[in-house]
Amino acid sequence: LADEILQWLFKRAFDEQRLNKVIAQALSGETELRTWLLQRGFESNGVQRDILFAEGRWHSMETFTRMNPARSAEEQPVLSGKAAE
């Protein structure tokens, strides 16, 4: 069921809304979710350490992105100046 929902989300985000990327987050202890996201084309953008306090302790959170595969290099935003270097 999760794969069906993800495909619907990609269709809605990339085809209908023409978004460039989808972002997901997983707590440090959610190793199965992390593996699932990576297997479906998401890339890790790093971990924010001790960002969420819940259940009496601090948790780290990892952020993942999946870029729109249909967007060509010509359509990607172009940075200019020092930001592009």
C-alpha positions as CSV (number, residue, x, y, z in Angstrom):
1,L,0.0,0.0,0.0
2,A,2.8,2.4,0.8
3,D,4.3,2.0,-2.7
4,E,0.8,2.9,-4.2
5,I,0.6,6.0,-2.1
6,L,4.1,7.0,-3.0
7,Q,3.4,6.6,-6.7
8,W,0.2,8.7,-6.3
9,L,2.3,11.4,-4.5
10,F,4.9,11.5,-7.3
11,K,2.2,11.8,-9.9
12,R,0.5,14.6,-8.0
13,A,3.7,16.4,-7.2
14,F,5.7,16.0,-10.4
15,D,3.0,15.7,-13.1
16,E,0.1,17.8,-11.8
17,Q,1.9,20.4,-9.6
18,R,5.1,20.4,-11.6
19,L,7.2,20.4,-8.5
20,N,11.0,19.9,-8.7
21,K,11.4,17.7,-5.7
22,V,9.7,15.8,-2.8
23,I,11.1,15.9,0.7
24,A,10.7,13.3,3.4
25,Q,12.1,13.0,6.9
26,A,12.8,10.1,9.2
27,L,13.8,9.9,12.9
28,S,17.2,8.3,13.7
29,G,15.5,5.2,14.9
30,E,13.4,4.6,11.8
31,T,15.9,2.5,10.0
32,E,13.2,0.6,8.0
33,L,11.7,3.9,6.7
34,R,15.2,5.1,5.8
35,T,16.0,1.9,3.8
36,W,12.5,2.1,2.1
37,L,13.1,5.7,1.0
38,L,16.6,5.0,-0.3
39,Q,15.3,2.0,-2.3
40,R,12.7,4.3,-4.0
41,G,15.1,6.8,-5.3
42,F,15.4,9.3,-2.4
43,E,18.8,10.6,-1.5
44,S,19.9,11.6,2.0
45,N,20.6,15.3,2.5
46,G,22.1,14.8,6.0
47,V,21.1,14.4,9.6
48,Q,20.1,17.1,12.0
49,R,21.4,16.0,15.4
50,D,19.2,16.2,18.5
51,I,16.5,18.3,16.8
52,L,13.3,16.8,18.3
53,F,12.5,16.2,22.0
54,A,9.9,13.5,22.4
55,E,9.3,10.7,24.9
56,G,11.8,12.2,27.3
57,R,14.8,12.3,25.0
58,W,16.3,14.0,22.0
59,H,16.1,12.5,18.5
60,S,18.0,13.1,15.4
61,M,16.2,13.5,12.0
62,E,17.5,12.7,8.5
63,T,16.1,14.6,5.5
64,F,15.7,12.9,2.1
65,T,14.9,14.3,-1.3
66,R,13.6,12.8,-4.6
67,M,14.1,15.0,-7.6
68,N,11.6,15.1,-10.5
69,P,13.1,12.6,-13.0
70,A,11.2,14.2,-16.0
71,R,12.9,17.6,-15.5
72,S,15.7,18.0,-17.9
73,A,19.0,19.8,-17.2
74,E,17.7,22.8,-19.3
75,E,14.7,23.2,-17.0
76,Q,16.7,23.1,-13.8
77,P,17.2,26.5,-12.1
78,V,20.5,28.1,-12.9
79,L,22.5,29.8,-10.2
80,S,24.6,32.8,-11.0
81,G,27.3,34.7,-9.2
82,K,29.1,33.3,-6.2
83,A,26.3,30.8,-5.3
84,A,27.1,28.9,-8.5
85,E,30.8,28.5,-7.8
